[in-house]
Amino acid sequence: MKYWFLNNNIIVVTEDSIYIGSSKKYIKSELISKFEKEIIPNEIFNIPFAYIKSVENPKKKINYNFLW
């Protein structure tokens, strides 16, 4: 488990989940599904770049590569 404090929110990354603040939990597999549907929660961009390898958006074809 890793955690950071960013913008007065705690970001907790576990093996299968990401917690943002005290009330928001994202399952990593669900996050990838949401990204594929182009539904991107703004809070995800607060995750440290160590966990986001690259983000590409050429002509609305979104490709996210994560380091987990």
C-alpha positions in Angstrom: 0.0 0.0 0.0 1.2 3.5 -0.9 -0.3 6.8 0.0 0.2 10.5 -0.6 -1.5 13.7 0.5 -2.4 15.9 -2.4 -4.7 19.0 -2.4 -5.9 18.1 1.1 -6.9 14.6 0.0 -5.3 11.4 0.8 -4.6 9.1 -2.1 -4.2 5.4 -1.1 -3.2 2.9 -3.7 -3.5 -0.8 -2.8 -3.1 -3.9 -4.9 -6.5 -3.7 -6.5 -8.0 -0.4 -5.5 -7.4 3.4 -5.4 -8.9 5.4 -2.6 -9.3 9.2 -3.0 -10.2 11.2 0.0 -12.4 9.5 2.6 -15.4 8.5 0.4 -14.2 7.7 -3.1 -13.0 4.2 -3.9 -12.1 3.0 -7.4 -11.4 -0.6 -8.4 -8.5 -0.5 -10.8 -10.2 -2.8 -13.3 -13.3 -0.6 -13.2 -11.1 2.5 -13.7 -9.6 1.0 -16.9 -13.2 0.2 -18.0 -14.2 3.8 -17.4 -11.2 5.1 -19.2 -12.1 2.9 -22.2 -15.6 4.5 -22.2 -14.0 7.9 -21.9 -15.6 8.5 -18.6 -12.7 9.9 -16.7 -13.1 11.1 -13.1 -11.1 14.3 -12.6 -9.7 13.1 -9.3 -7.7 10.4 -11.2 -5.4 13.1 -12.5 -4.3 13.8 -8.9 -2.7 10.4 -8.7 1.1 10.8 -8.7 2.7 10.4 -12.1 4.6 7.4 -10.8 1.4 5.5 -11.3 0.6 6.9 -14.7 3.2 5.9 -17.3 1.7 7.7 -20.2 -1.6 9.3 -21.4 -2.3 9.7 -25.1 -5.4 11.1 -26.7 -4.8 11.3 -30.5 -8.1 12.1 -32.2 -10.1 11.0 -29.1 -8.6 7.5 -29.1 -7.6 7.4 -25.5 -4.8 5.1 -24.4 -3.8 4.9 -20.7 -0.8 2.9 -19.5 -0.5 2.4 -15.8 2.5 1.2 -13.7 0.8 -1.2 -11.4 
